[in-house]
Amino acid sequence: MESATSAIVKESLDALFDDTSFLPELTDKTREKAFRSLVSILSTPNHVHKSFLRIPLENGEIVRIPSFRVQHNNTLGPYKGGIRFHESVNENEVINLSTLMTLKNALHEVPFGGGKGGVIINPRDYDVKELNLICKKYVQYFSHILGPEKDIPAPDVGTGEREMDWMMGEYKSIHPGQKYRGSFTGKSVLNGGSLGRKEATGRGVYFTFRYMLSDFIGEKYKWLEERDNIFAKTALANYDKSLRIAIQGFGNVGSIIALEAYKCNHLNNKVIAVSDQNVTLYNSEGLDISALIKYANNNNKDLPTSEAQLEDAEIKAEVRNRDELLTIDVDVLFLAALEDQVHKDNMKEIKAPIIVEGANGPITSEADTYLSDKGNVIIPDILANAGGVIVSYFEWLQGRETKFYSEEEVYKRLYDKMKHTFDTVFPQYFGDAFPLRQNCYIHSVMRLSTILFRQGKLY
């Protein structure tokens, strides 16, 4: 079954086929063959590695845990992508996410390819010692394919700097005397991680939204007014107004998005709803994000779920069902949880005209088409949530140079790099009929295809 990411790769190549300024050296039958080759290369992974980790539990039981490492494409550099610990992990999901990483790195001109890893567990079901062993076993089973010049994992859902520290330590033990600092990114600062890496994805997501709604529209307002473009009309209708924000997911990404919005003085916005795996919290006057983060940090990352807990934390909010967040009447919806949250069964109930993807693939292709046809501005994952991999690249560089950047320098470099991408794709998005996701994919596919052609990989 073709994934949504693979389908949009094919659509991008179809859109480029008749553009004679793209790879003009390829004509007639030669062009047809080359484009068929590109579809095949970019829609399938180079390698799919699978293993069952043998884990002795503290109670004496032995379990075998399925795990994956998919290496999609290394045309631009070493494979790069997170390792996800979640019970929903499956092979097709990991392949799709590795494809997205290839395209994301190409879009933002990060010199990495795309990879992804996954372990089918709920981390909450295991104690610290067992999780440590799972991390070590993952590195042991896949050590022959990992490394600073080969494949560089990072955190994802269910993992963080603790797990990356453990994995780097195991890699160092397996490969004594070899360079190891760049074998994993997203590590703690003490172990060679970069300042700002933990917050980079969330801050990058909010920066993407803020740049479009404030900087870009402010600078291009008159030009946008002249466009006969449904997305430009939506963006202008939400410019310079009080914006109500809802955020699905209150983990490492969602909580940082919420905090950035809470502190932002570039836009007049307020977060009126947040949700996690248990609950939605709502306050039409705006939630106290600092207090919610403090509560979550002291309560296993969970939000308050009862009136009593809210009262104890001195937080004013209504407790609602977890899934209500998606259909609340807001101006901006940030999706920072998991895949496929907006789908055919709820897409017609989405009221937010602007949707920003902090998670990977939170909108199904059917819902994406429906909402885009209505004129919803959807800022896609490939554009918005690249902050993590960009700062991972900075971490990798710092480890190689053993010279470390200040947090201020990290964010300046991050925002400069993302701004360069925005200034490339936003004018085309508001100037033609393609949704922003398609525009981003076309840019990525153009870069990858050109390099593959120059390297002689299409023959």
Rosetta blueprint (number, residue, H / E / L):
1 M L
2 E L
3 S L
4 A H
5 T H
6 S H
7 A H
8 I H
9 V H
10 K H
11 E H
12 S H
13 L H
14 D H
15 A H
16 L H
17 F H
18 D L
19 D L
20 T L
21 S L
22 F L
23 L L
24 P L
25 E L
26 L L
27 T L
28 D H
29 K H
30 T H
31 R H
32 E H
33 K H
34 A H
35 F H
36 R H
37 S H
38 L H
39 V H
40 S H
41 I H
42 L H
43 S L
44 T L
45 P L
46 N L
47 H E
48 V E
49 H E
50 K E
51 S E
52 F E
53 L E
54 R E
55 I E
56 P E
57 L L
58 E L
59 N L
60 G L
61 E L
62 I E
63 V E
64 R E
65 I E
66 P E
67 S E
68 F E
69 R E
70 V E
71 Q E
72 H E
73 N E
74 N L
75 T L
76 L L
77 G L
78 P L
79 Y E
80 K E
81 G E
82 G E
83 I E
84 R E
85 F E
86 H L
87 E L
88 S L
89 V L
90 N L
91 E H
92 N H
93 E H
94 V H
95 I H
96 N H
97 L H
98 S H
99 T H
100 L H
101 M H
102 T H
103 L H
104 K H
105 N H
106 A H
107 L H
108 H L
109 E L
110 V L
111 P L
112 F L
113 G L
114 G E
115 G E
116 K E
117 G E
118 G E
119 V E
120 I L
121 I L
122 N L
123 P H
124 R H
125 D H
126 Y L
127 D L
128 V H
129 K H
130 E H
131 L H
132 N H
133 L H
134 I H
135 C H
136 K H
137 K H
138 Y H
139 V H
140 Q H
141 Y H
142 F H
143 S L
144 H L
145 I L
146 L L
147 G E
148 P L
149 E L
150 K L
151 D E
152 I E
153 P E
154 A E
155 P E
156 D L
157 V L
158 G L
159 T L
160 G L
161 E H
162 R H
163 E H
164 M H
165 D H
166 W H
167 M H
168 M H
169 G H
170 E H
171 Y H
172 K H
173 S H
174 I H
175 H L
176 P L
177 G L
178 Q L
179 K L
180 Y L
181 R H
182 G H
183 S H
184 F L
185 T L
186 G L
187 K L
188 S L
189 V H
190 L H
191 N H
192 G L
193 G L
194 S L
195 L L
196 G L
197 R H
198 K H
199 E H
200 A H
201 T H
202 G H
203 R H
204 G H
205 V H
206 Y H
207 F H
208 T H
209 F H
210 R H
211 Y H
212 M H
213 L H
214 S H
215 D H
216 F H
217 I H
218 G H
219 E H
220 K H
221 Y H
222 K H
223 W H
224 L H
225 E H
226 E L
227 R L
228 D L
229 N L
230 I H
231 F H
232 A H
233 K H
234 T H
235 A H
236 L H
237 A H
238 N L
239 Y L
240 D L
241 K L
242 S L
243 L E
244 R E
245 I E
246 A E
247 I E
248 Q E
249 G L
250 F L
251 G L
252 N L
253 V L
254 G H
255 S H
256 I H
257 I H
258 A H
259 L H
260 E H
261 A H
262 Y H
263 K H
264 C L
265 N L
266 H L
267 L L
268 N L
269 N E
270 K E
271 V E
272 I E
273 A E
274 V E
275 S E
276 D L
277 Q L
278 N L
279 V L
280 T E
281 L E
282 Y E
283 N L
284 S L
285 E L
286 G L
287 L L
288 D L
289 I H
290 S H
291 A H
292 L H
293 I H
294 K H
295 Y H
296 A H
297 N H
298 N H
299 N L
300 N L
301 K L
302 D L
303 L L
304 P L
305 T L
306 S L
307 E H
308 A H
309 Q H
310 L H
311 E H
312 D H
313 A L
314 E L
315 I L
316 K L
317 A L
318 E E
319 V E
320 R E
321 N L
322 R H
323 D H
324 E H
325 L H
326 L H
327 T H
328 I L
329 D L
330 V L
331 D L
332 V E
333 L E
334 F E
335 L E
336 A L
337 A L
338 L L
339 E L
340 D L
341 Q L
342 V E
343 H L
344 K L
345 D L
346 N L
347 M H
348 K H
349 E H
350 I L
351 K L
352 A L
353 P L
354 I E
355 I E
356 V E
357 E E
358 G L
359 A L
360 N L
361 G L
362 P L
363 I E
364 T L
365 S H
366 E H
367 A H
368 D H
369 T H
370 Y H
371 L H
372 S H
373 D H
374 K H
375 G L
376 N L
377 V E
378 I E
379 I E
380 P L
381 D H
382 I H
383 L H
384 A H
385 N L
386 A L
387 G H
388 G H
389 V H
390 I H
391 V H
392 S H
393 Y H
394 F H
395 E H
396 W H
397 L H
398 Q H
399 G H
400 R H
401 E H
402 T L
403 K L
404 F L
405 Y L
406 S L
407 E H
408 E H
409 E H
410 V H
411 Y H
412 K H
413 R H
414 L H
415 Y H
416 D H
417 K H
418 M H
419 K H
420 H H
421 T H
422 F H
423 D H
424 T H
425 V H
426 F H
427 P H
428 Q H
429 Y H
430 F H
431 G H
432 D L
433 A L
434 F L
435 P L
436 L H
437 R H
438 Q H
439 N H
440 C H
441 Y H
442 I H
443 H H
444 S H
445 V H
446 M H
447 R H
448 L H
449 S H
450 T H
451 I H
452 L H
453 F H
454 R H
455 Q L
456 G L
457 K L
458 L L
459 Y L
